[in-house]
């Protein structure tokens, strides 16, 4: 993928991985717009020269309005990154967990589908373009304190595979980004093995720039998650990760 002449929308690009990806695309020479819910973060990005758009991926009307505004300003848009997501602890023994599950799936899975659906006609009309969906290593190797997060990201993976097959031959490509745990500056991260954000972004951009671009963007740090079943390490790793259930209030492991 040539990163120097693209027009990119990063939905969920106001912080963390999304914001860093927006900056990396811009540094490579692409025109970059960012969509998100945080008005203060959007204002700061606008000051840095990014196009900015308010969008809530859990609201179909908001997504449609954002699409119309983006395409009006950037008719040459050719790359859409679906970065919005929430990552919440969830105790399945507590009946109240269902609302956490609902929020997680509505944002991570349905939000991805809403954004893809909104921009598919535009990219099909162009006859070329790329969706970059974002799943997670946890979609392949569960992290027990976050069951719905893992389920939502596993679903994003499956949806990306089917989407790619349905769009085959149209000129619209589907690339799936599969992050491991990434340490974002200024954000508390309890995982001592989390990959520094800058290192992660450098690996990702190098993989995206490959010709051909891989269907799945797998940095070195996520390979143990992606291939755990194939490598016969799945059960052992899930047992290790189950120790983190102690993070849940009132739980002991």
N, C-alpha and C positions, 0 to 999 in steps of 0.2 A: 504494500500500500504506500503510495506516495503521500507523505504527510505534509508536503510543503505548499500544496495548492488546493486544499480542501476547504469546504465551508461546513463547520461542525456545530451542532447543538448538543450541549451536555446538560441533560435534564437531571437535576440533583447535583449541580456543580458548584454549590455555594460553600462547600466545606470539604475537608478530608480528601479522599481519593479523587472525587469528582472535580474539585477545584484544582488539584494538582494536574489532573489530566487536561483540563482546559488550558492551564498555563503551558503545559508541554506542547500541546497542539499549536498554540499561538507562537511559541518559541521556534517551532519547526517551520513556521511560515503560513499556517492556515488561518483563515478567518474564523473566529470562535464566538459563539453566543452561549449564554448560560441561562438555564431555567431553574427556579427554586422558589421556596416559600418565604425565605427570610429577607425582608426588605432592606435591613441594614447591610447584610452581606452582599446583596445585589447592588446596593449603592456603592460599596467599596469596589466591587468588580467593575462597575461602570466607570469609576474614576480611573481604573487601570486600562480602560479601552475596550472592554468586552461589551458586546450587546447583551442586555439583560431583560428577562421576562419573568413575571410572576406566574407560577403554576403550582397547582396542588394535584398530584397524580392520583389521589383518591377521589377526585371530582371530575367526571367526564366533561362537564361544561367548561371547567377551567382548562383542561387539556386541549379541548377544541379551540378555545379562545387563544391560547398560547400558540397553537399550530398556525392559526390564521395570521397572527401578528408576526410570527417568525418568518413564514413564507412571504408575507408582504414585504418585509424588510430585507430578507435574504432569499430571493427566488432561486438562487443557485445552490441552495442547501443540498448537500449530498451525503452527509454523515450525521446520524442521530445516535447518541449514547444514552442508554436508559440506566442512569446511575442511582436514582432515588431508592432509598431503602431504610428500614429500621431494624435494629438488632436488640431484642428485648429478652430478659430473663423470664422464665415461665415455669411455674410449678404445677404439673398436671394433677396433683392431689388437691389443689385449691380450685373449686368451681369457678372462681373469678378469672382463672387463666384464659377462659374462652374469649374474653374481650381482647386480651393480648394477642391471642391467635388470630382473631378477626382483623385487628389493626395490622398485624404483621403481613398477613396474606393479602389484604386489600392494598397495602403499599407495595410490597415486594413483587407479588405476582400480578395481581390485577392492574397495579400501576404500570408495570412493564407492558402488559397487553394493551392498556389504554393508549400509551404513547406510541407503541408500534402501529396500532390500528390507525391512529390519527395521521401518521406520516407515511403510511404505506402507499396511498394513492399518489402522493407527490413524487415519491421515489420511483414508482412504477411508470408514471408519466415521463419522467426524465429518462427512464431506461437504463439508469445506472445509479449506484449509491450503496451505502453500507449502514446497516444497523449494528451497533455494538451493544449487546446485552451483557448484563453483569450478574453472574451467579455467585458461587462461593465454594471454597474448599469444603465448607461445612455441608454443602449439598451432596458431597460424595462420602464424607466421613463425619457422621453426626457429632455435634457437641451437645450432650444430653441436657444441660441447663437451658437450651434454646431450641426445643423441638419444632416449633412452628417456623422459626427462622430457617432451620435446615430443610424442612419440608418445602417452604416457599422457594428456596434457592435450587433444590432438586427439580422443582417444577419449572423454574426458569430455564434450567438446562434442557429439560425435555421439550419445552416449548420452543426453545431456540433451534433444536435439532429439527423439529417438525416445520418450523417457519422456514428454515434454510431449504428444506426439501420442497416446500410449496412454492418458494420464490425462485427455484432453480430455473435458469434459462431466461430470466427477466432482466438480468443485469444488476439486480439488487442482491448484495451479499449479506450474510449474517455471520458476525464474528462474536464469539462468546468470551468475555473476560472472566477468569476464575481466580479471584484474589485469595490468598491465605490471610492470616491475621496480619494486619498492617498497623504499625505504630504511628499515629497522627500526632504531630507536635501540639501541645496544649490540651490534649484529650487523654484522660486517664485510661490506661490499658493494662489490665492485670496479667496479660500474657507476656512472659519474659522472652518468648521466642518470636514475638511479632517482628516482622520485617520493617526496617525504617522506610518511611514513605518515599523518600527520594530514591533509595535503592530500588524499591518496587517500581516506581514510575519509570526509571531508566530502563529496567528490564522490559517493562510493558511496551514502551515506545520502540525499543529495538526489535521486539517481536512483531509489532504492528507494521514496522517498516520493511519486514522481510518480504521477499518475492518468491513464491506466493505467500501471502499472509496466512498463518495457521488458522484453522477453524476455531480452535480454542487457544487462548492466550494463557499459557501456563508458565509462570515464573518458577525458578528452581524450588522456591520455598513451598509451593503448593503440590509438588509431584507426589509427596507421601500421602496426601489426601486423595488426589485424583486416582491413584493407582493402588490404593490399599487392598481392595478386593483381589485385583489381579496378582499382587505381590504376596498375598497370604498374610498380611499384617493387620487386616481389618479388625478382627475380634480383639486382638491385643491392644490396638490403639483406642478402640471404643472403651475398653475397660479402663485404660489410663485416663481418658478424658472424662469418664464418669466420676472420677474423684472431684471434679469441679462442681458436682451437685451440692457440695458444701457451700457454694456461693448463694444458694437459695435460702431465704430466711427460715430458720427453724429446722433446717435439714442437716443431718450428719451422715457422713459416708465412712 
